[in-house]
Amino acid sequence: MKITIKYEFDNGDVGDVVYDNVAWTATLPDGKVLPYSYVEGSKDLKVNTDGGEVTVSFSEIISEVGQASAFSTSAGQKGNARVSAIA
């Protein structure tokens, strides 16, 4: 299954990330594909980047189209995220 999450950052940037929970990859807005992990029942995604691991922490578990949550990252980014598609 693929879930698309639209991230709206506090700095005004917006981007969609597609998470594939079969291949365990995250496709970033620039097309880069990175491995990620998720612990069932948690509110965190861990994306492996070239510079290490970035954790995305959500205030709520979001898994259905239209659901939204505030988020923050271990890289210091914050904003709101919304599930925009599931395939």
C-alpha positions as CSV (number, residue, x, y, z in Angstrom):
1,M,0.0,0.0,0.0
2,K,1.2,3.5,-0.7
3,I,0.1,6.5,1.4
4,T,0.7,10.1,0.3
5,I,1.2,12.7,3.0
6,K,1.1,16.4,2.2
7,Y,3.5,18.2,4.5
8,E,2.8,21.9,5.1
9,F,5.9,23.3,6.9
10,D,5.8,26.3,9.2
11,N,8.1,28.2,6.8
12,G,5.5,28.0,4.0
13,D,7.0,25.1,2.1
14,V,4.6,22.3,0.9
15,G,5.5,18.9,-0.4
16,D,4.1,15.4,-0.8
17,V,5.9,12.3,0.4
18,V,4.7,8.9,-0.8
19,Y,5.3,6.1,1.7
20,D,5.3,2.5,0.3
21,N,4.8,0.0,3.1
22,V,5.6,-2.9,0.9
23,A,9.0,-1.7,-0.4
24,W,9.5,0.4,2.8
25,T,10.6,3.4,0.7
26,A,9.7,7.1,1.0
27,T,9.6,9.1,-2.3
28,L,10.3,12.7,-1.6
29,P,9.0,15.7,-3.5
30,D,12.3,15.9,-5.5
31,G,11.9,12.2,-6.6
32,K,14.6,10.9,-4.3
33,V,13.7,7.4,-2.9
34,L,14.9,6.6,0.6
35,P,14.3,3.7,3.0
36,Y,12.1,4.3,6.0
37,S,10.7,2.4,9.0
38,Y,7.7,2.6,11.2
39,V,6.9,0.8,14.5
40,E,3.3,-0.3,14.5
41,G,1.2,1.8,16.9
42,S,3.8,4.5,17.2
43,K,3.6,8.1,15.9
44,D,7.1,8.1,14.4
45,L,8.5,7.4,10.9
46,K,12.3,7.1,10.6
47,V,13.7,8.0,7.2
48,N,17.3,7.0,6.3
49,T,18.9,9.9,4.5
50,D,22.4,10.3,3.1
51,G,23.3,12.2,6.3
52,G,21.8,9.8,8.8
53,E,18.3,9.1,10.1
54,V,15.6,11.7,10.4
55,T,12.6,11.0,12.6
56,V,9.2,12.5,11.8
57,S,7.0,12.6,14.9
58,F,3.2,13.1,14.5
59,S,0.9,14.3,17.3
60,E,-1.8,11.9,16.1
61,I,-1.7,8.6,14.1
62,I,-3.0,9.4,10.6
63,S,-3.9,6.5,8.3
64,E,-7.0,7.6,6.4
65,V,-7.5,10.1,3.6
66,G,-8.3,13.5,5.1
67,Q,-6.8,12.8,8.5
68,A,-4.3,15.5,9.7
69,S,-1.8,15.9,12.4
70,A,0.9,18.4,13.6
71,F,4.4,17.0,13.0
72,S,8.0,17.8,13.9
73,T,11.3,16.3,12.7
74,S,14.5,15.5,14.4
75,A,16.0,18.0,11.9
76,G,14.0,20.9,13.5
77,Q,11.2,21.2,11.0
78,K,7.5,21.6,12.1
79,G,4.1,22.0,10.5
80,N,1.0,20.1,9.6
81,A,0.6,16.9,7.7
82,R,-2.5,15.5,5.9
83,V,-3.1,12.1,4.2
84,S,-4.0,13.1,0.6
85,A,-4.1,9.6,-1.0
86,I,-4.0,5.9,-0.4
87,A,-3.3,3.4,-3.2
